Amino acid sequence: MAHPSKRLVGKVAFITGAARGQGRAHVVRLASEGAHIVGVDLAGPLPGVPYDSATEDDLDETRRLVEEQGVEALLSRCDTRDLEGLKRAVADGVAALGRLDVVVANAGICIPETWDEVTPRSFQDVMDINVTGVWNTVTASAQHLIDGGGGSIVLISSLAGKKVQPFMVHYSTSKHALVGMSRAFAAELGQYDIRVNTVHPGAVNTPMGSGQMIARIEQTNEANPRLAGMGTTFLNRFSAEAEEISGVVAFLACDEASFVTAEEISVDGGTQHF
Ligand SMILES: NC(=O)c1ccc[n+]([C@@H]2O[C@H](COP(=O)([O-])OP(=O)(O)OC[C@H]3O[C@@H](n4cnc5c(N)ncnc54)[C@H](O)[C@@H]3O)[C@@H](O)[C@H]2O)c1
């Protein structure tokens, strides 16, 4: 997809969940605009999900795609639930590349389950990754943004963080939590010229839809078919490509969004209002 210019030359961006899907698309887009990339991914088995997990090969492919853009790529395996590991990954990135300007907290998991199928384990897993993992990501990186004189933090929420993703009480809870987290960080970090915003994709074509994911969603829909239409868009497509989310992430990351903070931007074809 064509984009206007190289708006991030000399900047450094840190992205979680970089191995594939939207994370990879964000990495490639920010790199194509001139940013050097620090990225992490678990690149291994995800807890409780019905879709395929990312692999080290996926992370290697992201590295190749970044290097193709002529910028640096420091990608490593790290679980966002591991705060100390994240701190090391970010500190190593800043030591090698000199600064940090942009943070994209993108890593997340999604488990379709009706309300009475959710277990203490699955609820905890979703909170640990989708909420605590995002808090860890900001906590590991904010001081580096402050040291550099400011920056942009983008938290990847969801349609489920504005409206609801039916049959995902844990997921909807976690993605709503990111709105509060974003506003709270925006309030405190604003004095350092750090902007914090959430992006709310509707359905996106990524490997999150692989394996048994679609079958599980259809199965849970049967519990209450009235709710199955909640993902309907105003446009002629049901889902976005990952690059369409990346365009909004790149906008928030760069100076074109210099007075945008504590905002929640949907990229959902209108679904939130349907
Ligand atoms: N695909 C969709 O329809 C959709 C819609 C709205 C929001 N989202 C959100 O967008 C984000 C990206 O999703 P995607 O569609 O690219 O999914 P994906 O599963 O294709 O990619 C997610 C990546 O994050 C990594 N990851 C997951 N947990 C991790 C952890 N604890 N530590 C490090 N890495 C971890 C995975 O290994 C994977 O590479 C997620 O937060 C998701 O909730 C997705």
The ligand as a Gaussian input file, in Angstrom:
#p B3LYP/6-31G(d) Opt

LIG

0 1
 N       -6.921000     -10.638000      14.221000
 C       -7.959000      -9.946000      14.640000
 O       -9.084000     -10.101000      14.103000
 C       -7.819000      -8.919000      15.737000
 C       -8.839000      -7.995000      15.910000
 C       -8.724000      -7.002000      16.890000
 C       -7.587000      -6.958000      17.677000
 N       -6.601000      -7.887000      17.503000
 C       -5.421000      -7.760000      18.368000
 O       -4.303000      -7.433000      17.561000
 C       -3.108000      -7.931000      18.166000
 C       -2.329000      -8.757000      17.142000
 O       -3.118000      -9.866000      16.748000
 P       -2.913000     -10.696000      15.403000
 O       -4.208000     -10.770000      14.730000
 O       -1.711000     -10.204000      14.676000
 O       -2.623000     -12.143000      16.065000
 P       -1.483000     -13.233000      15.795000
 O       -1.785000     -14.359000      16.706000
 O       -1.355000     -13.515000      14.340000
 O       -0.156000     -12.479000      16.258000
 C        0.093000     -12.203000      17.613000
 C        1.577000     -12.346000      17.887000
 O        1.796000     -12.037000      19.265000
 C        2.635000     -13.023000      19.828000
 N        2.376000     -13.146000      21.261000
 C        1.233000     -13.570000      21.852000
 N        1.403000     -13.617000      23.185000
 C        2.672000     -13.192000      23.429000
 C        3.431000     -12.995000      24.604000
 N        2.945000     -13.290000      25.824000
 N        4.691000     -12.528000      24.498000
 C        5.222000     -12.247000      23.285000
 N        4.549000     -12.433000      22.127000
 C        3.289000     -12.891000      22.207000
 C        2.311000     -14.300000      19.075000
 O        3.357000     -15.257000      19.165000
 C        2.071000     -13.779000      17.669000
 O        3.248000     -13.761000      16.897000
 C       -3.545000      -8.722000      19.394000
 O       -3.424000      -7.915000      20.537000
 C       -5.011000      -9.018000      19.101000
 O       -5.749000      -9.210000      20.285000
 C       -6.691000      -8.859000      16.564000

